[in-house]
């Protein structure tokens, strides 16, 4: 019995090696096919993303500036003077009394002298004057 087992083993061994080789070859071909399909699909997705990005409008980022409300009051000897009121008065002097355009107004500098009951102004580093507090 041993002889027949050896003979069978010898004849089946080459067949097994051939079968394994064929199986491996089939597996390699299948893997290559799958890899090729995956690469093709990846290229399609890449192209679709490019097209979508080209069609989509560019996202605009906006930065919101924090708005700060400023209010300045000078309180002196029972009087209360608001900075905004003084600036408004200077702007009226510029447009109504001096007959200038509001767009020509570039800067206003105020000097408050409560001991004199006066506010002195300089407009555009050129025009000077005073306002009674």
Phi and psi in radians as a Rosetta constraint file:
Dihedral C 1 N 2 CA 2 C 2 CIRCULARHARMONIC -1.121 0.35
Dihedral N 2 CA 2 C 2 N 3 CIRCULARHARMONIC -0.680 0.35
Dihedral C 2 N 3 CA 3 C 3 CIRCULARHARMONIC -1.061 0.35
Dihedral N 3 CA 3 C 3 N 4 CIRCULARHARMONIC -0.761 0.35
Dihedral C 3 N 4 CA 4 C 4 CIRCULARHARMONIC -1.179 0.35
Dihedral N 4 CA 4 C 4 N 5 CIRCULARHARMONIC -0.583 0.35
Dihedral C 4 N 5 CA 5 C 5 CIRCULARHARMONIC -1.187 0.35
Dihedral N 5 CA 5 C 5 N 6 CIRCULARHARMONIC -0.711 0.35
Dihedral C 5 N 6 CA 6 C 6 CIRCULARHARMONIC -1.155 0.35
Dihedral N 6 CA 6 C 6 N 7 CIRCULARHARMONIC -0.721 0.35
Dihedral C 6 N 7 CA 7 C 7 CIRCULARHARMONIC -1.121 0.35
Dihedral N 7 CA 7 C 7 N 8 CIRCULARHARMONIC -0.724 0.35
Dihedral C 7 N 8 CA 8 C 8 CIRCULARHARMONIC -1.160 0.35
Dihedral N 8 CA 8 C 8 N 9 CIRCULARHARMONIC -0.712 0.35
Dihedral C 8 N 9 CA 9 C 9 CIRCULARHARMONIC -1.109 0.35
Dihedral N 9 CA 9 C 9 N 10 CIRCULARHARMONIC -0.692 0.35
Dihedral C 9 N 10 CA 10 C 10 CIRCULARHARMONIC -1.173 0.35
Dihedral N 10 CA 10 C 10 N 11 CIRCULARHARMONIC -0.688 0.35
Dihedral C 10 N 11 CA 11 C 11 CIRCULARHARMONIC -1.331 0.35
Dihedral N 11 CA 11 C 11 N 12 CIRCULARHARMONIC -0.550 0.35
Dihedral C 11 N 12 CA 12 C 12 CIRCULARHARMONIC -1.454 0.35
Dihedral N 12 CA 12 C 12 N 13 CIRCULARHARMONIC -0.436 0.35
Dihedral C 12 N 13 CA 13 C 13 CIRCULARHARMONIC -1.070 0.35
Dihedral N 13 CA 13 C 13 N 14 CIRCULARHARMONIC -0.875 0.35
Dihedral C 13 N 14 CA 14 C 14 CIRCULARHARMONIC -1.115 0.35
Dihedral N 14 CA 14 C 14 N 15 CIRCULARHARMONIC -0.627 0.35
Dihedral C 14 N 15 CA 15 C 15 CIRCULARHARMONIC -1.154 0.35
Dihedral N 15 CA 15 C 15 N 16 CIRCULARHARMONIC -0.685 0.35
Dihedral C 15 N 16 CA 16 C 16 CIRCULARHARMONIC -1.141 0.35
Dihedral N 16 CA 16 C 16 N 17 CIRCULARHARMONIC -0.754 0.35
Dihedral C 16 N 17 CA 17 C 17 CIRCULARHARMONIC -1.089 0.35
Dihedral N 17 CA 17 C 17 N 18 CIRCULARHARMONIC -0.751 0.35
Dihedral C 17 N 18 CA 18 C 18 CIRCULARHARMONIC -1.105 0.35
Dihedral N 18 CA 18 C 18 N 19 CIRCULARHARMONIC -0.756 0.35
Dihedral C 18 N 19 CA 19 C 19 CIRCULARHARMONIC -1.099 0.35
Dihedral N 19 CA 19 C 19 N 20 CIRCULARHARMONIC -0.765 0.35
Dihedral C 19 N 20 CA 20 C 20 CIRCULARHARMONIC -1.099 0.35
Dihedral N 20 CA 20 C 20 N 21 CIRCULARHARMONIC -0.765 0.35
Dihedral C 20 N 21 CA 21 C 21 CIRCULARHARMONIC -1.075 0.35
Dihedral N 21 CA 21 C 21 N 22 CIRCULARHARMONIC -0.762 0.35
Dihedral C 21 N 22 CA 22 C 22 CIRCULARHARMONIC -1.128 0.35
Dihedral N 22 CA 22 C 22 N 23 CIRCULARHARMONIC -0.732 0.35
Dihedral C 22 N 23 CA 23 C 23 CIRCULARHARMONIC -1.101 0.35
Dihedral N 23 CA 23 C 23 N 24 CIRCULARHARMONIC -0.769 0.35
Dihedral C 23 N 24 CA 24 C 24 CIRCULARHARMONIC -1.100 0.35
Dihedral N 24 CA 24 C 24 N 25 CIRCULARHARMONIC -0.736 0.35
Dihedral C 24 N 25 CA 25 C 25 CIRCULARHARMONIC -1.081 0.35
Dihedral N 25 CA 25 C 25 N 26 CIRCULARHARMONIC -0.741 0.35
Dihedral C 25 N 26 CA 26 C 26 CIRCULARHARMONIC -1.114 0.35
Dihedral N 26 CA 26 C 26 N 27 CIRCULARHARMONIC -0.727 0.35
Dihedral C 26 N 27 CA 27 C 27 CIRCULARHARMONIC -1.122 0.35
Dihedral N 27 CA 27 C 27 N 28 CIRCULARHARMONIC -0.713 0.35
Dihedral C 27 N 28 CA 28 C 28 CIRCULARHARMONIC -1.116 0.35
Dihedral N 28 CA 28 C 28 N 29 CIRCULARHARMONIC -0.775 0.35
Dihedral C 28 N 29 CA 29 C 29 CIRCULARHARMONIC -1.096 0.35
Dihedral N 29 CA 29 C 29 N 30 CIRCULARHARMONIC -0.722 0.35
Dihedral C 29 N 30 CA 30 C 30 CIRCULARHARMONIC -1.134 0.35
Dihedral N 30 CA 30 C 30 N 31 CIRCULARHARMONIC -0.731 0.35
Dihedral C 30 N 31 CA 31 C 31 CIRCULARHARMONIC -1.108 0.35
Dihedral N 31 CA 31 C 31 N 32 CIRCULARHARMONIC -0.729 0.35
Dihedral C 31 N 32 CA 32 C 32 CIRCULARHARMONIC -1.093 0.35
Dihedral N 32 CA 32 C 32 N 33 CIRCULARHARMONIC -0.715 0.35
Dihedral C 32 N 33 CA 33 C 33 CIRCULARHARMONIC -1.104 0.35
Dihedral N 33 CA 33 C 33 N 34 CIRCULARHARMONIC -0.796 0.35
Dihedral C 33 N 34 CA 34 C 34 CIRCULARHARMONIC -1.123 0.35
Dihedral N 34 CA 34 C 34 N 35 CIRCULARHARMONIC -0.763 0.35
Dihedral C 34 N 35 CA 35 C 35 CIRCULARHARMONIC -1.061 0.35
Dihedral N 35 CA 35 C 35 N 36 CIRCULARHARMONIC -0.763 0.35
Dihedral C 35 N 36 CA 36 C 36 CIRCULARHARMONIC -1.079 0.35
Dihedral N 36 CA 36 C 36 N 37 CIRCULARHARMONIC -0.746 0.35
Dihedral C 36 N 37 CA 37 C 37 CIRCULARHARMONIC -1.121 0.35
Dihedral N 37 CA 37 C 37 N 38 CIRCULARHARMONIC -0.719 0.35
Dihedral C 37 N 38 CA 38 C 38 CIRCULARHARMONIC -1.135 0.35
Dihedral N 38 CA 38 C 38 N 39 CIRCULARHARMONIC -0.742 0.35
Dihedral C 38 N 39 CA 39 C 39 CIRCULARHARMONIC -1.111 0.35
Dihedral N 39 CA 39 C 39 N 40 CIRCULARHARMONIC -0.750 0.35
Dihedral C 39 N 40 CA 40 C 40 CIRCULARHARMONIC -1.090 0.35
Dihedral N 40 CA 40 C 40 N 41 CIRCULARHARMONIC -0.745 0.35
Dihedral C 40 N 41 CA 41 C 41 CIRCULARHARMONIC -1.140 0.35
Dihedral N 41 CA 41 C 41 N 42 CIRCULARHARMONIC -0.702 0.35
Dihedral C 41 N 42 CA 42 C 42 CIRCULARHARMONIC -1.073 0.35
Dihedral N 42 CA 42 C 42 N 43 CIRCULARHARMONIC -0.704 0.35
Dihedral C 42 N 43 CA 43 C 43 CIRCULARHARMONIC -1.123 0.35
Dihedral N 43 CA 43 C 43 N 44 CIRCULARHARMONIC -0.718 0.35
Dihedral C 43 N 44 CA 44 C 44 CIRCULARHARMONIC -1.082 0.35
Dihedral N 44 CA 44 C 44 N 45 CIRCULARHARMONIC -0.777 0.35
Dihedral C 44 N 45 CA 45 C 45 CIRCULARHARMONIC -1.122 0.35
Dihedral N 45 CA 45 C 45 N 46 CIRCULARHARMONIC -0.728 0.35
Dihedral C 45 N 46 CA 46 C 46 CIRCULARHARMONIC -1.046 0.35
Dihedral N 46 CA 46 C 46 N 47 CIRCULARHARMONIC -0.773 0.35
Dihedral C 46 N 47 CA 47 C 47 CIRCULARHARMONIC -1.136 0.35
Dihedral N 47 CA 47 C 47 N 48 CIRCULARHARMONIC -0.724 0.35
Dihedral C 47 N 48 CA 48 C 48 CIRCULARHARMONIC -1.104 0.35
Dihedral N 48 CA 48 C 48 N 49 CIRCULARHARMONIC -0.697 0.35
Dihedral C 48 N 49 CA 49 C 49 CIRCULARHARMONIC -1.125 0.35
Dihedral N 49 CA 49 C 49 N 50 CIRCULARHARMONIC -0.747 0.35
Dihedral C 49 N 50 CA 50 C 50 CIRCULARHARMONIC -1.057 0.35
Dihedral N 50 CA 50 C 50 N 51 CIRCULARHARMONIC -0.773 0.35
Dihedral C 50 N 51 CA 51 C 51 CIRCULARHARMONIC -1.129 0.35
Dihedral N 51 CA 51 C 51 N 52 CIRCULARHARMONIC -0.750 0.35
Dihedral C 51 N 52 CA 52 C 52 CIRCULARHARMONIC -1.121 0.35
Dihedral N 52 CA 52 C 52 N 53 CIRCULARHARMONIC -0.735 0.35
Dihedral C 52 N 53 CA 53 C 53 CIRCULARHARMONIC -1.128 0.35
Dihedral N 53 CA 53 C 53 N 54 CIRCULARHARMONIC -0.637 0.35
Dihedral C 53 N 54 CA 54 C 54 CIRCULARHARMONIC -1.214 0.35
Dihedral N 54 CA 54 C 54 N 55 CIRCULARHARMONIC -0.588 0.35
Dihedral C 54 N 55 CA 55 C 55 CIRCULARHARMONIC -1.391 0.35
Dihedral N 55 CA 55 C 55 N 56 CIRCULARHARMONIC -0.561 0.35
Dihedral C 55 N 56 CA 56 C 56 CIRCULARHARMONIC -1.261 0.35
Dihedral N 56 CA 56 C 56 N 57 CIRCULARHARMONIC 2.411 0.35
Dihedral C 56 N 57 CA 57 C 57 CIRCULARHARMONIC -1.211 0.35
Dihedral N 57 CA 57 C 57 N 58 CIRCULARHARMONIC 2.599 0.35
Dihedral C 57 N 58 CA 58 C 58 CIRCULARHARMONIC -1.149 0.35
Dihedral N 58 CA 58 C 58 N 59 CIRCULARHARMONIC 2.376 0.35
Dihedral C 58 N 59 CA 59 C 59 CIRCULARHARMONIC -1.327 0.35
Dihedral N 59 CA 59 C 59 N 60 CIRCULARHARMONIC 2.220 0.35
Dihedral C 59 N 60 CA 60 C 60 CIRCULARHARMONIC -1.660 0.35
Dihedral N 60 CA 60 C 60 N 61 CIRCULARHARMONIC 2.294 0.35
Dihedral C 60 N 61 CA 61 C 61 CIRCULARHARMONIC -1.797 0.35
Dihedral N 61 CA 61 C 61 N 62 CIRCULARHARMONIC 2.293 0.35
Dihedral C 61 N 62 CA 62 C 62 CIRCULARHARMONIC -2.066 0.35
Dihedral N 62 CA 62 C 62 N 63 CIRCULARHARMONIC 2.458 0.35
Dihedral C 62 N 63 CA 63 C 63 CIRCULARHARMONIC -1.868 0.35
Dihedral N 63 CA 63 C 63 N 64 CIRCULARHARMONIC 2.159 0.35
Dihedral C 63 N 64 CA 64 C 64 CIRCULARHARMONIC -1.531 0.35
Dihedral N 64 CA 64 C 64 N 65 CIRCULARHARMONIC 2.264 0.35
Dihedral C 64 N 65 CA 65 C 65 CIRCULARHARMONIC -1.528 0.35
Dihedral N 65 CA 65 C 65 N 66 CIRCULARHARMONIC 2.373 0.35
Dihedral C 65 N 66 CA 66 C 66 CIRCULARHARMONIC -1.249 0.35
Dihedral N 66 CA 66 C 66 N 67 CIRCULARHARMONIC 2.244 0.35
Dihedral C 66 N 67 CA 67 C 67 CIRCULARHARMONIC -1.548 0.35
Dihedral N 67 CA 67 C 67 N 68 CIRCULARHARMONIC 2.220 0.35
Dihedral C 67 N 68 CA 68 C 68 CIRCULARHARMONIC -1.932 0.35
Dihedral N 68 CA 68 C 68 N 69 CIRCULARHARMONIC 2.199 0.35
Dihedral C 68 N 69 CA 69 C 69 CIRCULARHARMONIC -1.587 0.35
Dihedral N 69 CA 69 C 69 N 70 CIRCULARHARMONIC 2.145 0.35
Dihedral C 69 N 70 CA 70 C 70 CIRCULARHARMONIC -1.946 0.35
Dihedral N 70 CA 70 C 70 N 71 CIRCULARHARMONIC 2.300 0.35
Dihedral C 70 N 71 CA 71 C 71 CIRCULARHARMONIC -2.387 0.35
Dihedral N 71 CA 71 C 71 N 72 CIRCULARHARMONIC 2.170 0.35
Dihedral C 71 N 72 CA 72 C 72 CIRCULARHARMONIC -2.125 0.35
Dihedral N 72 CA 72 C 72 N 73 CIRCULARHARMONIC 2.218 0.35
Dihedral C 72 N 73 CA 73 C 73 CIRCULARHARMONIC -2.127 0.35
Dihedral N 73 CA 73 C 73 N 74 CIRCULARHARMONIC 2.418 0.35
Dihedral C 73 N 74 CA 74 C 74 CIRCULARHARMONIC -1.899 0.35
Dihedral N 74 CA 74 C 74 N 75 CIRCULARHARMONIC 2.118 0.35
Dihedral C 74 N 75 CA 75 C 75 CIRCULARHARMONIC -1.971 0.35
Dihedral N 75 CA 75 C 75 N 76 CIRCULARHARMONIC 2.126 0.35
Dihedral C 75 N 76 CA 76 C 76 CIRCULARHARMONIC -2.676 0.35
Dihedral N 76 CA 76 C 76 N 77 CIRCULARHARMONIC 2.206 0.35
Dihedral C 76 N 77 CA 77 C 77 CIRCULARHARMONIC 0.851 0.35
Dihedral N 77 CA 77 C 77 N 78 CIRCULARHARMONIC 0.826 0.35
Dihedral C 77 N 78 CA 78 C 78 CIRCULARHARMONIC 1.390 0.35
Dihedral N 78 CA 78 C 78 N 79 CIRCULARHARMONIC 0.066 0.35
Dihedral C 78 N 79 CA 79 C 79 CIRCULARHARMONIC -1.871 0.35
Dihedral N 79 CA 79 C 79 N 80 CIRCULARHARMONIC 2.640 0.35
Dihedral C 79 N 80 CA 80 C 80 CIRCULARHARMONIC -2.233 0.35
Dihedral N 80 CA 80 C 80 N 81 CIRCULARHARMONIC 2.123 0.35
Dihedral C 80 N 81 CA 81 C 81 CIRCULARHARMONIC -2.069 0.35
Dihedral N 81 CA 81 C 81 N 82 CIRCULARHARMONIC 2.225 0.35
Dihedral C 81 N 82 CA 82 C 82 CIRCULARHARMONIC -1.712 0.35
Dihedral N 82 CA 82 C 82 N 83 CIRCULARHARMONIC 2.293 0.35
Dihedral C 82 N 83 CA 83 C 83 CIRCULARHARMONIC -1.020 0.35
Dihedral N 83 CA 83 C 83 N 84 CIRCULARHARMONIC -0.741 0.35
Dihedral C 83 N 84 CA 84 C 84 CIRCULARHARMONIC -1.094 0.35
Dihedral N 84 CA 84 C 84 N 85 CIRCULARHARMONIC -0.640 0.35
Dihedral C 84 N 85 CA 85 C 85 CIRCULARHARMONIC -1.145 0.35
Dihedral N 85 CA 85 C 85 N 86 CIRCULARHARMONIC -0.700 0.35
Dihedral C 85 N 86 CA 86 C 86 CIRCULARHARMONIC -1.155 0.35
Dihedral N 86 CA 86 C 86 N 87 CIRCULARHARMONIC -0.746 0.35
Dihedral C 86 N 87 CA 87 C 87 CIRCULARHARMONIC -1.089 0.35
Dihedral N 87 CA 87 C 87 N 88 CIRCULARHARMONIC -0.718 0.35
Dihedral C 87 N 88 CA 88 C 88 CIRCULARHARMONIC -1.071 0.35
Dihedral N 88 CA 88 C 88 N 89 CIRCULARHARMONIC -0.740 0.35
Dihedral C 88 N 89 CA 89 C 89 CIRCULARHARMONIC -1.116 0.35
Dihedral N 89 CA 89 C 89 N 90 CIRCULARHARMONIC -0.719 0.35
Dihedral C 89 N 90 CA 90 C 90 CIRCULARHARMONIC -1.138 0.35
Dihedral N 90 CA 90 C 90 N 91 CIRCULARHARMONIC -0.691 0.35
Dihedral C 90 N 91 CA 91 C 91 CIRCULARHARMONIC -1.114 0.35
Dihedral N 91 CA 91 C 91 N 92 CIRCULARHARMONIC -0.674 0.35
Dihedral C 91 N 92 CA 92 C 92 CIRCULARHARMONIC -1.154 0.35
Dihedral N 92 CA 92 C 92 N 93 CIRCULARHARMONIC -0.694 0.35
Dihedral C 92 N 93 CA 93 C 93 CIRCULARHARMONIC -1.063 0.35
Dihedral N 93 CA 93 C 93 N 94 CIRCULARHARMONIC -0.756 0.35
Dihedral C 93 N 94 CA 94 C 94 CIRCULARHARMONIC -1.074 0.35
Dihedral N 94 CA 94 C 94 N 95 CIRCULARHARMONIC -0.779 0.35
Dihedral C 94 N 95 CA 95 C 95 CIRCULARHARMONIC -1.520 0.35
Dihedral N 95 CA 95 C 95 N 96 CIRCULARHARMONIC -0.730 0.35
Dihedral C 95 N 96 CA 96 C 96 CIRCULARHARMONIC -1.565 0.35
Dihedral N 96 CA 96 C 96 N 97 CIRCULARHARMONIC -0.853 0.35
Dihedral C 96 N 97 CA 97 C 97 CIRCULARHARMONIC -1.392 0.35
Dihedral N 97 CA 97 C 97 N 98 CIRCULARHARMONIC -0.748 0.35
Dihedral C 97 N 98 CA 98 C 98 CIRCULARHARMONIC -1.586 0.35
Dihedral N 98 CA 98 C 98 N 99 CIRCULARHARMONIC -0.068 0.35
Dihedral C 98 N 99 CA 99 C 99 CIRCULARHARMONIC 0.998 0.35
Dihedral N 99 CA 99 C 99 N 100 CIRCULARHARMONIC 0.733 0.35
Dihedral C 99 N 100 CA 100 C 100 CIRCULARHARMONIC -1.835 0.35
Dihedral N 100 CA 100 C 100 N 101 CIRCULARHARMONIC 2.843 0.35
Dihedral C 100 N 101 CA 101 C 101 CIRCULARHARMONIC -1.433 0.35
Dihedral N 101 CA 101 C 101 N 102 CIRCULARHARMONIC 2.523 0.35
Dihedral C 101 N 102 CA 102 C 102 CIRCULARHARMONIC -1.074 0.35
Dihedral N 102 CA 102 C 102 N 103 CIRCULARHARMONIC -0.566 0.35
Dihedral C 102 N 103 CA 103 C 103 CIRCULARHARMONIC -1.203 0.35
Dihedral N 103 CA 103 C 103 N 104 CIRCULARHARMONIC -0.344 0.35
Dihedral C 103 N 104 CA 104 C 104 CIRCULARHARMONIC -1.423 0.35
Dihedral N 104 CA 104 C 104 N 105 CIRCULARHARMONIC -0.174 0.35
Dihedral C 104 N 105 CA 105 C 105 CIRCULARHARMONIC -1.351 0.35
Dihedral N 105 CA 105 C 105 N 106 CIRCULARHARMONIC 2.031 0.35
Dihedral C 105 N 106 CA 106 C 106 CIRCULARHARMONIC -1.871 0.35
Dihedral N 106 CA 106 C 106 N 107 CIRCULARHARMONIC -0.684 0.35
Dihedral C 106 N 107 CA 107 C 107 CIRCULARHARMONIC -2.615 0.35
Dihedral N 107 CA 107 C 107 N 108 CIRCULARHARMONIC 2.620 0.35
Dihedral C 107 N 108 CA 108 C 108 CIRCULARHARMONIC -2.316 0.35
Dihedral N 108 CA 108 C 108 N 109 CIRCULARHARMONIC 2.237 0.35
Dihedral C 108 N 109 CA 109 C 109 CIRCULARHARMONIC -2.094 0.35
Dihedral N 109 CA 109 C 109 N 110 CIRCULARHARMONIC 2.243 0.35
Dihedral C 109 N 110 CA 110 C 110 CIRCULARHARMONIC -1.975 0.35
Dihedral N 110 CA 110 C 110 N 111 CIRCULARHARMONIC 2.409 0.35
Dihedral C 110 N 111 CA 111 C 111 CIRCULARHARMONIC -2.125 0.35
Dihedral N 111 CA 111 C 111 N 112 CIRCULARHARMONIC 2.058 0.35
Dihedral C 111 N 112 CA 112 C 112 CIRCULARHARMONIC -1.716 0.35
Dihedral N 112 CA 112 C 112 N 113 CIRCULARHARMONIC 2.246 0.35
Dihedral C 112 N 113 CA 113 C 113 CIRCULARHARMONIC -2.219 0.35
Dihedral N 113 CA 113 C 113 N 114 CIRCULARHARMONIC 1.430 0.35
Dihedral C 113 N 114 CA 114 C 114 CIRCULARHARMONIC -1.095 0.35
Dihedral N 114 CA 114 C 114 N 115 CIRCULARHARMONIC -0.509 0.35
Dihedral C 114 N 115 CA 115 C 115 CIRCULARHARMONIC -1.160 0.35
Dihedral N 115 CA 115 C 115 N 116 CIRCULARHARMONIC -0.392 0.35
Dihedral C 115 N 116 CA 116 C 116 CIRCULARHARMONIC -1.755 0.35
Dihedral N 116 CA 116 C 116 N 117 CIRCULARHARMONIC -0.086 0.35
Dihedral C 116 N 117 CA 117 C 117 CIRCULARHARMONIC 1.052 0.35
Dihedral N 117 CA 117 C 117 N 118 CIRCULARHARMONIC 0.684 0.35
Dihedral C 117 N 118 CA 118 C 118 CIRCULARHARMONIC -2.412 0.35
Dihedral N 118 CA 118 C 118 N 119 CIRCULARHARMONIC 2.662 0.35
Dihedral C 118 N 119 CA 119 C 119 CIRCULARHARMONIC -2.148 0.35
Dihedral N 119 CA 119 C 119 N 120 CIRCULARHARMONIC 2.189 0.35
Dihedral C 119 N 120 CA 120 C 120 CIRCULARHARMONIC -1.812 0.35
Dihedral N 120 CA 120 C 120 N 121 CIRCULARHARMONIC 2.449 0.35
Dihedral C 120 N 121 CA 121 C 121 CIRCULARHARMONIC -2.215 0.35
Dihedral N 121 CA 121 C 121 N 122 CIRCULARHARMONIC 2.698 0.35
Dihedral C 121 N 122 CA 122 C 122 CIRCULARHARMONIC -2.295 0.35
Dihedral N 122 CA 122 C 122 N 123 CIRCULARHARMONIC 2.147 0.35
Dihedral C 122 N 123 CA 123 C 123 CIRCULARHARMONIC -1.880 0.35
Dihedral N 123 CA 123 C 123 N 124 CIRCULARHARMONIC 2.245 0.35
Dihedral C 123 N 124 CA 124 C 124 CIRCULARHARMONIC 0.912 0.35
Dihedral N 124 CA 124 C 124 N 125 CIRCULARHARMONIC 0.598 0.35
Dihedral C 124 N 125 CA 125 C 125 CIRCULARHARMONIC 0.968 0.35
Dihedral N 125 CA 125 C 125 N 126 CIRCULARHARMONIC 0.444 0.35
Dihedral C 125 N 126 CA 126 C 126 CIRCULARHARMONIC -2.416 0.35
Dihedral N 126 CA 126 C 126 N 127 CIRCULARHARMONIC -0.922 0.35
Dihedral C 126 N 127 CA 127 C 127 CIRCULARHARMONIC -1.593 0.35
Dihedral N 127 CA 127 C 127 N 128 CIRCULARHARMONIC 2.264 0.35
Dihedral C 127 N 128 CA 128 C 128 CIRCULARHARMONIC -2.107 0.35
Dihedral N 128 CA 128 C 128 N 129 CIRCULARHARMONIC 2.783 0.35
Dihedral C 128 N 129 CA 129 C 129 CIRCULARHARMONIC -3.103 0.35
Dihedral N 129 CA 129 C 129 N 130 CIRCULARHARMONIC -3.034 0.35
Dihedral C 129 N 130 CA 130 C 130 CIRCULARHARMONIC -2.522 0.35
Dihedral N 130 CA 130 C 130 N 131 CIRCULARHARMONIC 2.760 0.35
Dihedral C 130 N 131 CA 131 C 131 CIRCULARHARMONIC -2.309 0.35
Dihedral N 131 CA 131 C 131 N 132 CIRCULARHARMONIC 2.393 0.35
Dihedral C 131 N 132 CA 132 C 132 CIRCULARHARMONIC -1.327 0.35
Dihedral N 132 CA 132 C 132 N 133 CIRCULARHARMONIC 2.385 0.35
